[in-house]
């Protein structure tokens, strides 16, 4: 027995890029006997037919790019250690003023708190 051909409006399973799951989709575009566009029956997102295949993992692609960058950096040469910047001395008066100023601000709505 020969399987029935897919027609416009039929429901097929495909990967939805918006739902990020394999869901039921309605066929909305065909070229010959080949399905080209589908619409997710859950979120109504229209996209190309992906034949139910999940996309490649983004994490793996990112780690491959990171490894390529590391290959270009020579491992034996270490960058010179940068001296940490000297801390800026702040007076206690300046810090208290900033704290009081932040606490004392009101939005102008309601009674002023004291």
Number of C-alpha atoms within 10 A of each C-alpha: 3 4 5 6 8 14 16 13 13 13 18 18 17 22 22 28 16 13 12 10 12 15 17 18 26 20 23 19 19 15 8 8 9 12 19 16 18 28 23 24 14 12 12 13 14 19 18 17 23 17 12 14 11 14 10 8 8 9 8 10 11 10 11 12 10 11 11 10 10 11 9 8 10 8 8 6 7 8 6 6 6 6 6 6 6 6 6 6 6 8 8 9 9 10 11 11 11 12 11 11 10 10 9 11 10 11 6 7 6 7 7 10 7 4
